[in-house]
Amino acid sequence: MRAKFFAAYLLLPFKSTGFALPCGGVNPQSDCVETGQKPVFLCPHRPIFVHLPLIMNKKIKSALISVFYKDGLESIVKKLHQSGVIIYTTGGTQKFIEGLGLPCVAVEGLTSYPSILGGRVKTLHPSVFGGILGRRDNPVDVEEMSRYHIPEIDLVIVDLYPFEETVASTTDDKAIIEKIDVGGPSMIRAAAKNHNDVAVIASKAEYGWLEKLLDEQGGETTLAQRRMLAARAFEVCAHYDVVIARYFSPEGLDYFLESVPSPKPLRYGENPHQAARFFGKLEELFEQVNGKELSYNNLVDVNAAVELIQEFGDGRPGESVFAIIKHTNVCGIAIRPSLKAAWDSALAGDPESAFGGVLACSSAVDKATAETPGIAASLSRICCSLRGTSASFGTSELGMVTRNVCNSGMRVNPG
């Protein structure tokens, strides 16, 4: 529990739509006279209103698509084709697109090289990366791209080889190593770096957003949108690299490496006006069997309660531990032969502070404990028991406690 349980809260006083270039003399409450565009928030902590000039909008005219997973791609490819976008692609993605009866250009047509070394080298070529990295407002870049017949690439859709999934499914080191993507992260990083001109989709989680953009904006992107996509792309690459590094060095060498995707939004943070997210897998820590979702403070108290129970409950067979926690402070804790006796003694420690606290116990909640008037009088918010062969709520006892007393009932997984 100590090693796994981690929650973080974020102060989010404002919402940011991304980054924009500042321009002087802007009235933040009005549209731009010249362009009619809406003002954009630049920074979540410094409310600066700016305008995006029309020149920073980019029309998608060409796309490079190279993905491992094809699900969700069909609709996007069709919309790109309908918009007249030239599609460059590789290997399996090329076969998928051609199977839809849609035209595409093989990357080999740009590089004049086939896929070699068992597929390890396909896109690592100036004709590909030049098209992604070329700065459209730089005369030297434009001239060199023209001289070497390098086409501009406006959109990059690339996902990464499933390294993490492969590690989880096999111990075959050779198979795992082959799932270390090289070209994919390189193309993603190149597109993200050149977000001034290029939009990048580094995960199928962004497919829905891209479809909406193609429908509502006619395939045109703003600088703010491209910068947002770049930020997400760098996060995808960073997580991928952390997973690979931890495979080679699980304990780490010179850096503390941790990457936890898909944080879970909590009801609120340390204070009601603050937002909070939990990084990790709550379902691996406990099973919430009743009540509303927990807040940041709830989880902090549950963590403190479980650590306290684990500390005092070790090596005491036949005895029960009951603890009452509020804002990580111990209101009472007792070790007795029965759970009800432990509850009575724990509540006696500070009956007033127990109001609205967290109840935690080391053994199964029995009927005598669930029915005691003392528990009902505490009006506690969360009841949790350590989950194991004997430490859990019985169905009827859980119903008594959570129906009459607690906002939430939990079974906490061991570990």
Order of alpha helices (4+ residues) and beta strands (2+ residues): beta-beta-beta-beta-beta-alpha-beta-alpha-beta-alpha-alpha-alpha-beta-alpha-alpha-alpha-beta-alpha-beta-alpha-beta-beta-alpha-beta-alpha-beta-beta-alpha-beta-alpha-alpha-beta-alpha-beta
